[in-house]
Amino acid sequence: MTLGRTSVLALSLLAALVAAMWDPQTPGLVNVALTSQGTRVVADTQYGDHVSGANAADGRIGHGTACWFSRDWTQLPCALTFEFRQPERLKRAVLYQAQWTGSMYHTKDFAIEVSNDGQTWRRVAAGALADDNSATTALDIDCETRWARVVVLTSYIPFQTCGFSEVEFLAERPAAVGSSELILNDSPAITSQDMGGSAFAFVHEGPQALVEAGSGEVVAELRTGESLAISADVAINDPSAVVGASVAATPASAVHSNEGRADLALLSLTVGDRRAEAAITQPDRPQSVHLETGAKGAARAVLTVRAGAPVLLRLGRLQVAIGDRVFTGSPPLSATDYGAGPPPATPDLRPAIQSELIRLDWMAQDGIGTPRLPVAFPQAIESVIERGKAIAARLHPDSPERRAALDAWRQAVRPTEGLGPEARGPEAYLRLREAKRALLLAEAAPLLGPIAFAKQVPACFSHQLTQYYGRYARPGGGLYVLPEPGRAMTARLLTASLPLGSVMHPEVSWDAKDILFAFCQTDSTPSNTIEGAHGRYYHLYRVATDGTGLRRLTDGPYNDFAPRYLPDGKIVFISTRRGGWHRCGTPGCENYVLTVADADGSRARPISYHETQEWDPAVLHDGRLVYTRWDYVDRHPVFYEQLWTTSPDGTRAAALFGNSTFNPVGIWEARPVPGSGKLMATAAAHHAMTAGSIILLDPSRGVDGLKPITRLTPDAPFPESETVVPSAWHAVMPGTEPYDTEENRRWPGHCYRSPYPLSERLFLAAYSFRELVGEPHANPANMFGIYLCDADGNKELLYRDPNIASLWPVPIKPRRKPPILPSVLASGSPSGKSVTGDDTGVFVLQDIYASLPRVPRGSVKALRIVQVLPKTTPGADRPPIGIPSGAPGKQVLGTVPVEADGSAHFVVPARKEVAFQALDERGIAVQIMRSGTYLQPGERTTCVGCHEPRVTSPPAARPLALRRPPSRIAPGPDGSKPFSYPIMVQSLLDQRCVSCHSGAKPAGGIVLTGEPEGHYTRSYNALARRVPFSDMGNGEAISKPGRFGAAGSPLMKMLLDGHQGVRLSRSEVERLATWMDVSVLFYGTFDPAEQERQRRGERIPGPKLE
């Protein structure tokens, strides 16, 4: 795929004339404030480039990053200044209030001022906006000016001072051109959504075109006899007006010659009943066609081009000229509305369109003609040369392809050396860009081959959880193979026999003969995008790489996705078969965890018993699995979505990286790098689908923080922690430093995802210029293309379908199979029982004092074993089980002893998630684990300490606990299992406290009876807030000893000191401490009927789901 002189003309043919926007409320007036019209907008102050002054003039009225926000604590007055391209007759100003939380950034009083020189200002109007996100104000004005500004005089709060969602200046013009319409072969064009400053238009079996948003230029490939037309309404108030356009044509085939042939193209321009014609006979020479109107009035202008030979056309905007003033309409960029169905099926892109797509991608990357932070060609060329030289320096000339690429690079650079800006124009830029592309492709050539990938419309609800439920799936796409990446964008569909639906997560087998993937049948986007369309599920499928042998592997009312081949022939994937619901949001999201099955999908069973979500398994070089786990037991729900490892049989589950890391908020899509101990992954947001920045992680350099992380896409910040994700998701913890880049200011929220490492330096990934959108909205259907990237920030487009996202690229190349790890589980046992049939496992804790933070040696006498239960009802705190927000269910299994050297050796039930609490001699927790672990039947796991540095060596001496058989758990106090405040605590209060704390005049005004009060009882409501607990509002990663529970409770201190002469026995202290240490819960069930029984003091059966 090459780019020649035909592309150069696109860069220099027309000036970047941009559109006026008609205001439907004021016919005849045009919004001239828009930056897309060439207006320059400058704010005296702004919170950041993602909420710059230009946001108030981009045609969007919306929340957060659609607005201009001032810097916090701005001293008023401050101004937002507009410089128009030419003097304008302003007739009205319309202002829209900033949209954020509460009164934040809400403007109150303001004034409109104008100037003819940008220095001396006069006030022409004043007004006020209400303290409401939806507030708007319109003011009539009448003046001709080149400059206008909105001066904010007062605001509603001084901190987040002021802002606007949008400002419109409506002007009266002597001529105006309305929005353009594109007609191909006499039919309205099917037009894609924005791809990053451009859109694709086509008709089936007809012409194809690309429309640039900035210049408004239309680039189209037509075959002989095909036609293209651009039409727009024009309104003219001056009879001297001239309507016209410019068109250039280039033969689409290198072998085409115009000698002895018909004209390349015939042009006709009609305005009302007037008509002009012209012919293009010479390639690459713009041909103008124009009409003098000779009268005032409104008419339809139509420019038609009919190809006399295969041609590549470049058409400028329709424009009206009056003297030296030129008025243009907006380009034909309106995306085709396809409703709730699939996006239009894109035909194979014609060769010239493929080349143009790459050219436009280069320009969008480098900032040429972009709406934000545009750069000139000399500046862009400097960057291209610098990056290209770095690739050339590391490229060994060890193949003909590499030698040719290096030679082409030297030839491209040589003409630009030592010359001025005149030698650094569009032609030099394209030559250098094409040569740099060849360098990167040559470097990757030994590692590349055909690529499997999925086309998919992202889910209708953007969130880490919801993106993978079938009920949120949108239709369109399939599983594809790109046979010649970097050479052609022609892809082959492998799943034509599947019904309409959604495909994701392709994975190529070790021998590169088969592909696993997930598919959900759906023919429409759910009408309720919050609840989704229940009854739709993703299931696993397999197909040969040649498209034969398509077979469904899993079934049932479960979502199965993210499949990977295991070295032993089985498959591992993520599934909702475990049961349960997430705890922190509404509507509820079904839990999904690691699951394994035989190669044919049979005997599927969970291998993880974590109480909430897990994602993205991958097989490491040593045969273990790496995956993402959401570990928010009594912790903040936004963080702690980081990397864990386990064996393929589910044994040895352990944190690998990030379990105390806040930036990035989470890491997904981890894969091992070939020939390396490092991992490549996506640093992404919690409140959005997986997308963000690609990182290289070296766990040998640390288990938390930024030190082990290398940013492979340094142009993209980590979303939600370093940047705001629309609508307004921003989770910043102390220590998170601001991070922004020129590229992110140019394309706010641009993002990467689904990396596939080829080496530590080279990788495939999906990339989007479009901003990542978060909960509860949907992202654009065509958001991503597939790129070859390197660690220096270079990327080259390999494939883009303009109508639908392309994701999850995987090379179809044989890979070395990792070793098969031996399992402690019985071979082929679907129940997961060990060889002995014992449904338990054994923990060995070598030294509890080898912990972070430290606890005093000798202070720990026992461990309390707390079982963490999955939520069994959907929706956050529906119903609540205690005052802690979003609390997981819990029950106390009991305690085991800790030896004098800090060691413990004990049996626990298998396949149940447990957490540990270190107890002192009183049975009070000095440290509380806010995570969970589990054992498989027959598994024996040893750990050094609690939160010890994971590079810690085990102690040399044999722990005392290993000199005896493992301890059996001693049951906890009555009411521990199932957990019950009325049984555990209220029964004690009735004996020791109620005599004083009841009746008409209870002691201290505190009632400690078991009478119902709200969702709980009077005593619970009186006591629970007197105990410090951790819930999902707490951002602390690791508990400070004595911070939570009984050890930190003033209530427990008062009781231990002897309240009113009452001395509690050891067993009574244990009862109260158990309640306090287990997050002061009230109920041991999420079932509303069983909760009512518990509140009455009745006993209930154990949990149905453990």
N, C-alpha and C positions, 0 to 999 in steps of 0.2 A: 504494500500500500504506500504510494508516494504522493507527495504534495509538490506541485510545481507552480508555474507562473499563474495558473488560474486562481490559486489561492491568494496570491499577492494582491490582485485587483480588489478582493473583498476588503482588504485593509485600507485601501487608499481611494476607493471609488468615490465615496460620498462622505461629507462631514457628518458627525453624529447628531443629526437633527432628530429631535425627540418630540413626543406627542403631547398635545393638550388633552385634557380630560373634560368632556362635556359634563355640566352639572344638571342632572335631571330636574332639580327643583327650580332652576332659574334658566329657562331656555334662552339660548343665544349667548350665554356667558360661559367662559372657559376657566378652569382652575389652572392658573399659571404658577402656583406655588410648588408644583411637583418637581422633584429633582430629576425625574425622567424627562422633563421638558427642558433641562439645561439650567434650571435655577440653582443657584449656590446658596446653601443654608449653613449658617454659622451660629452656634450657641455660645453665649458668654461663659457658660459652665455646663458640664455634663457629668453624670455619675460614672460613665464609661462609654467606650466606643460602641458597645452593644446597645446602648440607649442614647445614641447621639442625636443631635438636632435634625439630621437628615431623616430620622425615623418619623418625624412629625410632618414630613412632606413626601411620603412614599406611597400615598394612596391607600394605606392600610389603617383601619380604625380597630384597635384591638388592645389586648392586655400585655403588660410587661414589655418585652422587647419590640413590640410594635410602637412604643412610645419614646418620647424624649423625656428624660429625667434629669433634673439639675443635680449638681453635687450636693451631698448632705451639708446642712448648716450654711447654705448659700445666703450671703447678705443681699437683701433686695434693695433696689430693683435690679433685675437682670433681664437680658433681652435675647430673643431668637430672631436673627436677621436674615432676610431674603434678598438676594440680588438676582434680578431677572435678566434674561439674555438680551432683552431690548425693552425700551420703555413700554409700559402697559397702562391701559385705562382701567383702573381698579374700580369696581362697583360694589363689592361686598366682601366681607371677611367672615369666615365661619370657623369657630374654634371648638375643639372636642377635648373634654377633660381627660387628663391622664388616668390610666386604669391600673391600679395596684391594690394593696390591702388597706381597708379603712380609708383614712384621710391622707395616706402617704402620697406625696408628690402632687397633691391637688392644688391647682392654682385658684386663687380667689379673684382679686381685682387686677385688671390689666388695661393697657392702653395700646392703640394702634398708631404708629408714627411712620412717616414717609420722608424720603430724601431724594434729591436729584444728583447728589455727589457722594453719598455714603458718609458724609461728615456732619452736615447740618440737618437737623431733624425737626419736623413739626407734627404736632399731635392732631389726628383727624377723627379719632373715635376713642371711646372708653367703654368698658363693660365689666361684667363679673360672671364667673362660672360657679354653679352650685357644687356643694361638697358631695358629689355622687359620681361614680364611674361613668354613668351614662349621660352626664350633663353635657349640653352643647349650647352655644350662643352664636347668633348671626347678627352682624352689624352692617348697616348700609353706609358706604363711603362713596366718594366721587372725586377721583384725582388721577392724574397721569404721573407715573413715577417709575424710576429704575430700581429703587430700593424701598423695602418696607420692613418694619420690624414690629414684633409683639413684645411689649415691655411688661413683665410681671411686677406688679406693685406690692401685692400682699398674697399670703398663702394661709392655709388652714392650720398647718403645724410648722414650726421652724426647722425641725430636724430633716425629714425627707421633704424638701422645701417646695418644689413646684415642678410642673411638667405639662405636656400636652400629648394626647394620642395622635392628633392630626390638626393641621392648620391649613385652611384653604383660602386663597385669594382669587376671587372670581373677577375676570376681566372681560371687557367688551372689546372685540377685535374687528377690524375691517374685513377679515376673512377667517374662516375656520374650516378645518377638515375633521370629519368624524372618524370613528373607529373603522379600520379597514377590514375587509372580508376577503379571504383567499378562496378562489374557485379553481379547481383542477379538473380538466376534461369536462367542463360545464357542470360539475357537481361541487357542492360545498366541501371544502377540505376537512378531513378528520385531523384535528390538531391535538398534540400531546400537551400535558402539563409542562410547566417550566422545568428545564433540565439544569439550570444554572446560567441564566442569561440568554437562553435560546429555547426554541420549541421546534418540534418536528411536525410536518403536515404531509398528508398523502391521501390518495384515493386508491382503492384496491385495483390492481393491474393498471395503474396509471402513474402520473408524475409523483415525485417525492421532493420535498422542500424543507429547508431549515430557515427559521426566522430569527434574526438577532434582535433582542430586546433593545439594546442600546442604540445602534445605528438604524434599526428598523429595516435593514436590508434583508431581502428574501433571496436565498440561494437555492436553485431548483435544478434537478436533472430531468430533462424531457427527451423522449424518444421521438422519432419522426412522426409528425401528425398530431402529437399531443399538445395540449394547450394549458395555459395558466392565465388567470385574470386576477387583478386586485381592484376592488371597488370600494368607494367610500362616499358618503354624503359630503357635499361642500356647500358652504353658505358664504355668499360674497356680497359685500356692501360697497364695492368700488368697481366700476365697469372696466378699469384698466387692468384688472387682475388677469394673470396667466396661470392656467393649470397645466402641470407637466410632470414628467418622470424621466428617469434615465435607466437604460437597460444595456448590459453587456452580455455577450454570448461567447462561449469557448466550445470548440468541438469536444464532445464527451469522450471520443475515442482518439487515441494517439495516432491512429492510422487514417483518420478522416482528413480529407483535404477539400477545400471549397472550390477547387478548380473544376470547372465544367459541371458544377452542381447548382442546385437551387440555393436561394438565400438561407443563411443559418436560421433566421427567425423573422417573422413578420409581426410588426407592432401596430396596434390601433388604440387610439385614445378617444373616448366619447365623453362628453359633458353635456348632459341633457340630450338635445337633438343635434349637437355639433360633433364633428368627427374629424380626426387627423390620423394619418397612417405614415409608417416608415418601415424600412427594411434594414436588417443587420446583415451586412455582406462581409465585413472584416472581423475576424476573431479578436477578442480582447480589447476592442475599442468601444467605449460607451456610446450608445446612440440615444439621443434625446428625442422625445416627442412631446409637443405642447400645443395648447389651444388658448387663444385670447377669448375671454368670455364675452366682452363687449356689453355686459349688462349685469345688473344686480339680481340677487335672488338665490334660491336653493336648487340644487340639482344633484344627480348621481353621476359621479365620475368613475369610469371603468377603463383600466389599462389591460389590454389583452395581448398575449404573446402566443404565437403558434409556431412550433418548431418545424423547420424545413429539413432538419437533420438532427441526429442525436447531439444535444447541446447541454452545457452547464450554463444556466442563466444567473445573472446577478441584477436584481431589481431594487432601485431606490424607492423611497416612499413617494406616494402621491403628494404633491405640494402645490400651494398657491403662492405666487409671487406678486407683490404689489410694490413697485419700486425696488428698494433694497431690502425690503422686509419679506421674509419667507415663513409661511405657516404650513405645518405638516400635521398629519393625523397619526394616531397610534398605530403600531404595526399589528398585523393580523395574528395576535397571540392568544386570543380567547380559546381556552381548552374546550374540547368537545365534551359535553355532558353525557356520560353513558349510564347515569343513574346508579342503581344498586347492583348492576351486573358486572361482568368482567371488563377490563379495559379493552379497547380495540386491539385486534391481533395485528401486530406489525409485520408487514411483508419483509422479505429479505432486502436489506438496504442496498441500494445501487452503489456501484464503486465510488463515484464522485461524492455521494452523500456520506459514505464511510470516511473518506478523506476529509471532508468538511467538518464532520463531527469531531475528528481528532484536532483539527485546526481550532475550532471553537473551544474545545477543552483546554488546549494550551493557553489560549488567550484568557480564559476564565481563571486558570491557575495563576498566570503571571500578572493579572490586573489590567490587561489592555482593554479599554472600553467598558470596564466594570462600573456599576453604579456607585460603589464605595471604593475609596482609595485607588482610583485609576492611575496607571503609570504610562509614561511614554515609551516608545520602542527602544531608545538608547538605554534607558534604565532597565527595562526587561532584558535586553541583550546582555548587559553586564552580569545579571544573575544567571542567565542561561550559560554563559561562557564559564563562569566560576564553577557551577555545578557540573557542567560537562567535562571540564578539565579534571575534576576529582574522579569521575568515572573512568576517563581515559587513563589516568595514572595507575589505576589498580587493574586495568584490563590487560590480560596477557595475550599477546598476538599468537595464540597457539591453534588457531583454526582459520580457514579462509574467511568465514563470516566475521570473525573478530578483526582480522587484518583489514578487511574492506571497511568495517565500521570506523576503525581508527583512521584510516586514510581519508574517508569522507569527512570525519570530524576536523582533521587538520585543514582540509580544503575549505571547509565552511568557516573556520576561525580566521584563516589567513587574510581574507579581504577586509576584515574589521580591525585589524591591528594597526595602531598608530594613526587611524583616520578619525575625522570628526563625526559629528552626529549625522551628517548627510549620508555617510556610508553605513549607518546603523538604523535603517528604516525597516519597513515591513518585509522587503525581500530578503534582507540579511537575517532578520528574525526567524522567518520560516525555514530558511536554509539551515540555521543553527539548531532550531528545534527539531527538525527532521533528523539531523545528524546525531543529536543527543539521544533521541529515541532509539536510533539504530545501535548506539553504544549500550544502552541498558538492555535492549533485547538480545544483543550478542552476549552480554555477560550472563544472562539467565538462560541462554539457549540450551546448555547441557542439562539443565534442571527442569526445563519445561517440556511439555508434550500436549496432547489434547487435554482439555479441561472439562470436567463435569461441573455443572452448576445448576441452580434452580432459579426460575423466574417466579416471583411471588409478589402479590400485593400485600404490603405490611398490614398487620392486624388492625381492626377498626378501633382498638383501645390500646394505646401505646403505654406499656408498662412491662417491667421484667417478668411479671407473672402472667399477665393476660395475653401476651404475644403468642403463647404456645397452646392456648386452648382452642379447640375446633369451633367453639361457639362464637369466637371473635374473628374467625377466618373470613377473608374476602376472596371472591373467585378470581381466577385468572392464572395463567402461567403453566409451568410444567417442569419436568426434568430434561435438561439439555446437555449436549456435548459441543464444545467449541473445538473443531478439529485443528485449526491453524491459528492459535493465539498470536497476535501481533502482526499477522499477515492478512487476515480477512475476518470480517465480523459476520460470517455466515454460520449459524448454529443449527444443530440437528436435534429434533425433538425425539425423546425416547419413550414418552408416555402418551402417545396419541390415543391409545385405546382406553385410557382412563376417562371417566366422566369429568365434567367441569368441577374444579375444586382448587385446592391450595397445596403446593408442594414445598417442603423445606428439608434442610439438613441432609444433603447427599453425602455419602461416605463410600469411598472406593475400597474394594477388598485388597488384601495383601498382594494377591497375584494380579490385580488390576483387571479381573475378568467380570466382576459384578459390582453393582452399586446398591447400597441400602438407602432408603429415604423414607420420609413421613409424608402422608397424604391425607387430606380431609376433603370429602365430597361436599361441595356447597355451590349453589348457583346464584347466590345473592348476598350482598352485605346485610348483616342483621339490621332490622328496622330500629331496634333498641340497641344502640351501641354500648350502653353501660351494662345491661344485663346479658347481652349477647343472645344468640339463638341456641337454646339448650337442645341437646340431642345430637349435636354435631361433634365428631371426634377425629383426631389425627390417629392413624394407624400406620404400622410399618409395612413397607413393600420392598421387594428386591427385583432387580432387572439386570440382564447382562449389558455390558457396555456397548454391544451392538444393537441393543433395543429388543432382543428376544427374551423369552422366558419370564415375562412380567408376572409376579406372584405376590399376593397379599399374605403377610406373615402373622399379624395380630388382629384381634377383633374385640368386641365387647364395649361396654359403656366406659371406656377409659381413653385418656389421651396418652399415646405412646409416641415419642419423638427422640431426636438426637441420637440415632443408633450408631454404634461403633462395632467393628469386628474385633473379637478377642483372639488371642493367639491360639487358644484351644479349639477354635471353630465356633464357639458360642457367640452370642451378641449381647452387648450391654447397651442399655438405653435409659431414658427417663420416662417414668410412667406414673399415673395417678392411682395405680392399683393399691398402693399402701393405704389410702383412705385418709380422711381428716381434711381440715381446712386451715388456711392461713389465719392469723389472729389480728391483723392490724388494719384492715380495711373493709369496705363494703362496696359492691357486693362481694360475697365470699369467693375465695379462689381455692380450688381443690389442691391439696398437697401433691407434689410429685417428687419422686426420689429415684435413686439408682435401682435399676431392675435388670435381671439377666434372663435369657431364654436360650433354648437350643437354636441351632442355625435355622430351623424352619419356623421359629416363633413359638413353638410349643413349650410347655412347662415354664411359663413366665412367672417369676417370683421376685419380690423386692429383696435386695441385699443390704439396704440401708433402713434403719428404724429411727431415723431423725424425724423430729416432730413437724418439720415444715420443709420448704422447697430446696431442691438441689438442681443443678444444671450441668450440661456440657461435658460429659465424660470423654476422656481421651486416654489412650494407652501409652504409658511412658516406655522409655527404652528398656527399663529393667522389668517390665511386665506389670507394674502396678498401674492403677488408674489415678488420674488427676481429674478433679471436678470442682465445681463451685458449690459451696454450701451456704445457706442463709442461717447464720448462727446467732439469732437474737433472743435467746432465752433471757428474759428480764433485762434486755438491753435495747438500745435505740434501734428501730426497725430499718432505718435508711442505710446504715453501715453494716459491716460484718457479712458481706456477701463476697467471700474471698475463697482462696484455694485450699482444698483438702486432698488427701490421698487415701487410697484403700487398696487392698488386694481384690482381684476379680471375684473372689468368693465372699466379699464383704467384711473380711477380717482386717485388723490393723488400721481402722479408720483413724486418721490423725490430721491435725491442722498442718498445712505446708507453709502458707504465707498469708499475712494480712489480717489475722484475727484480732489485732489491736490497731488496725490502720484506718484512718479517716479519709485519706486522699491518696488514690481514688476511692470513691465510696464503695466500689466493688470491681471485681475482675471476672470476666467471663470468657468463654471460647478459647480456653488455654489448649495449646498443642505443644508437644516437644519439638525442639529444633533438631533437624537431622545432624548427627555427628556432634551433638553438644548436650550438656547438662542443663541448658537454659530452656525456658518456655516462652512462647509467643502468645499474646492474649489481647483482649480488648478491655481497656479501662472505660467503664460505662457508667450510666446513671441508674439509680433505683427506680425513679418515677418516669421511666421511658423505656422503649424497647432497647435491646442491646445495640448500642452504637456509641462511638466516642473516639478514643485515640488508641492506636496500637502500641503495645509496649513489649519490651524484652525483659524477662524476669530471670534473675540469677539467685536462686534460693541460698546458694553458698555464701552470699554476701550479707545475708540477714533474713529475718522472718517477718519484719514489719518496716513500714516507712518507705521513703523514696530512694534510699541508697541502693537497694537491689534492682531498681527499675531504671531501664533506659527507654527514653521516649523515641520510638521508631518513627512516629508521625508528629514531630515537635510542633507542627503548624496547628494542631488541634488540641485545645485544652481538655482536661478531664471534666466531663459534664457533671453538673449538679454540685460538685465540690469547688471547682475553679471557675465555672460559669453558670449562669442561670439557664435552666431548661424551661422553655414555655410550657404551661402558662407561667408559673412562678416558682419552680422547684429549685431551691438553693439550700444545700446543707453544708454549712461551713463550721468547722470546729477549730478551737484555738490551735495555732501552729500551721494551719493551711495558708500558704502564701499565695497572693494573687498571681495569676499566670494568664498572659494574653499574648497574641501574636498578630503580626500584620495580616496574615491570611485569615485569621478569625475575625478581624475587624472588617476585612473585605467581604467575607462570606460568614456572617455570624451564625454560630451553631453548626458549621459544616462538620462532617463526621465520617468515621471509618467503622468497619466491622468485618466479621468472619475472616480473620487472617489465616492464611495457610503458609507456614514457613518453608522456604526452599533452602535457606541457609540462615545464619545469624544476620546477614545483611539484606537478603532478598526475600520477598514474600509476595503472595497474591492477597488481595483484599478487595472488599467492596467499598466504594467511596461515594459520598454525596456532597455536592455544593449546597444543597438545600438544608435548611436548619432542622435539627432534630427537635421534634415536638413531643411533649410528654403527656402524661395522664391528664384528662381522660380522652384525649383527642386521637385522631388518626394521622399518620404521616402520609406524604404524597405517594401515590401508587407507583410512580416511576423513579423513586428516590435514588437508587443506587446503580452504578455501573461497576464493571470488574476491571481492576488495574493491576499492573505489575509495579511494585514499589521497592524502594531501597531504604536503608537506614539513614540516608542523608536528606530524606524528604522528597526525593524524585519519585514521580509516578507517571505511568503511561497507560492511557486507556486501551484496554484490550477488547472490551465488548460493552455496548450499551444498547438496550432496547428502549427507545424513547417513551414507550407507553407503560412499562412495567419494570419493577426493580429486578436486578440480577444480583444474586447472592450466593454465598457459600461455595466459592471456587475450590475445586480439588483436582490436582493433576491425576490423569489416568496413567500412572506409572507403577510398576511393581515396587514394593517396599520390603525392607528387611523385617521379618516377623520377630517381635520381642520374645524372650523366653516364656515358657508356661510356668507360672508359679504353682508349686504344690499346694494343695488345699487340705485343711484339717476337717473339712466336711465330707460326708459320705458321697462317693461318686454317684451322680445322677439322682440324688435324693431330693425330690421336689419339696419335701417338708423342711429341708435344711437341717435335720437332726445330725448330730455328730455320729461317728462310727459306733460309739458306745451307747447311743440312744439317749444320753443325758441332755436335758434341755437347759443347761446352765453353762456358764463360762467362769473363768478365774482371772481376777485382777491381782497383779503384784505391784505394789507401790514401794519403791526402794527407800525413799526418804522424803517425807512430806515437808521437811524444812528446807529442801532444795527448791525453794519457791520464789516467785516474784509476784507481789511484794513479799518480804520476809515476815515470818512469824517467829516469836521467841522459841528457841529450842527447849523442849520439855513441856511446852504449854498444851500440846495436842494429845488427847487421850483416846479419842475414837473418831470414826467417820460416820456421819449420818448419810444413808443412801436414800436419795430422793428420786422417785421415778417421774420423768417429764412426759406428760400425756398429750397426744395430739388433740387439737380442738375438733369437736364432733358436730358443731353447728356453724353455718356460714354467717359471716359478718362480725366486725370488731365488737367485742363485748356484747354479743347477742347470744345468750345473756351473759352478763359479767359473773365472774366467780369470786370476786372480791374487789376491793377498791383499787388495786394496782391496774393500770390501764393496759389492755391487751395481754393480760397474763396467760401463760400456758397452764393447762391443768397439771396438778401435781398430786402425788401421794407418797407417804413415807414408808419405805420398805423396812427400815430399821437401822441398826448401828452395828459396826464391827470395830474391834479394838485396833489401836495403833501402838506399836511397841516403843520402847524407850529410845531406840535409834531412829524413830520416825517411819519405820516400815510397817506395811500392812499386807496381808495375804488373805483373800476372801473370795467367796463364791457369790455370783449374782445371777439372777434369771437372764437367760439369753433372749435376744430379739426384743429388748425393752430398753429405751433410752433412759439413762440414769445420770444424775449429777451428785457431786459429793460436797459435804460440808464438814470442815474440820472443827471438832468439838473440844472444849476444855473439860476440866474435871467436873464442872457443874452441868454439862450437857448443853452449853451455850456455844453457838458457832463463832469461832474467831475469824474464820474466812469462809466465804460462800462462793461456790462455783456457779457462774452464770453462762453455762454452755451445757453440752450433753455429750455422752458417749454411749456405746453399746457393744455387746459381744455377740458373736455367732455361737451356736451350740458347739461346745467342746473347745472354744477358743480360749487361749491363755495369753494375756497381754501384760507386758511389763512397762511401767513408766518410771522415770527417775524421781520426779517430784510433781509439783503443781505449778503450771505456768513457768517451769524452769526454762532457762535458755536451751533451745533445742540442739545446741552443739555440746551440751553438757555430757560428760562421760559418766557411766554408772559407777557407783562406789566400788572400791576394790574389795572391801570386806563383805562377806555373805550376810545379807540382812537377817535380823533376828526372826522376822516373821516367816522366812523361808525354812527355818529350822523346825517348823511344825506344820501340820496339815492346814489347809486353808480354812479360815473362819466361816461359819455360817451366820447369816444375818440374824441378829436378835431383834424381834419385832419392836416397833415403836409403841408409844402410848395409845390407848384406846382412842379411836377417831383419826388415826394416822392413815388408814387404808380401808376403804376410801376416805379421803380427807373430809373431815366434818368439824367445823367450829362448834356447833351445838354440843356434839359429843365430847370433843377434846377439851374445850374451854368453858362452855356455858355450864356444864355439869360441875366444874370446879368453882365457878363464880357462884352458882347456887349454894354451894356448901360454905364458902368462905366470905362472900362479899355482899350478896343480895340483901342480907338482913339489914345492912346499913344503907345500901345504895338502891333503894326502892321506895315506893309509897309516895305520898303527897309531898314530903320534904326529904328527898334523898340527900345523903351526905355529899357536900360539895356541889350539889346540883347535878350529880352524875348518876344516871340510872343504869344499872348493870343487869337488868332482867333480860330474859329471852323473848320478850314480847316482840312481835313483828313490827318493823319500822322501815318503810320503803321496801327495798329489795332484800334487806338483811334483818337484823334485830337491834334493839335499843343498845344492848351492851356492845355489840360489834361496832356500831356507829360511834359509840363513845370512846372506844379503846383503840381502834385500828389506826387512826391518825397519830397516835402517840408512839408509833413504832416506825422507824425509818425503813423504807423498802425501796427496791429498784424495780422499775417497770420500763415500758418502752419509751418513756420520756427521758430516760437517763442515758446520756452519751458517754459515760465512763466505760472504757474498755475492760478494765480489770478492777475488781473490788479492792478497796483499801481495807485491811484487816480491822474488824470492829466497826465498820462503817454502817452496815445494815443489820437488821434483825435485832435480836435480844441484846447483843453486846452494845449496840448503839442506842438503845431505847431508854429514855428517862423513866418510862413506866417500869421496866424491869429493874432499874437501879433502885427505884422507890420501894419496890416489893422486896428486893434482896436486903435492903436496909431495915425492913420491918415496918410495914405501913400500919399505923394504929395498933402496934403490938402484935400484928399477925405475922407469924413465921411460917414460911412455906417449906414443906418437905422436899427432898430431892426429887421425888417423882412428880410433885406438883410443879416444881421449877422446870422439870423436863417437859411437862405438858405445855406450859406457857412458852418456853423457849422454842419448842418444836413449831408451835403456831407462828410465833414471831419470825423465826428463821425461814419459814416456808412462805415468805411474802405476805403474811397476814391474810391468807385466803379464808374465805368463808365456806365455799362449796368444793366438793370433790367431783363434780360432774357439770357438763354443759347442758344436760337435758332439763328443760324447764319443769317437767312433771317431777323428776327426781329431785330437782332443787327444792321444790315446794315440800317434798317429804323430808328432806334434810333440815329445812328451816324449822319444821315441827319437831326435830330431834329424832326422827326415825332413821333407821339404818337402811342403806340401799345396797344393791349388788355392786360388784366391782365394775370397772370401766369396760364397755363393749369393745373399745378400740385402744390397744396399748402399743 
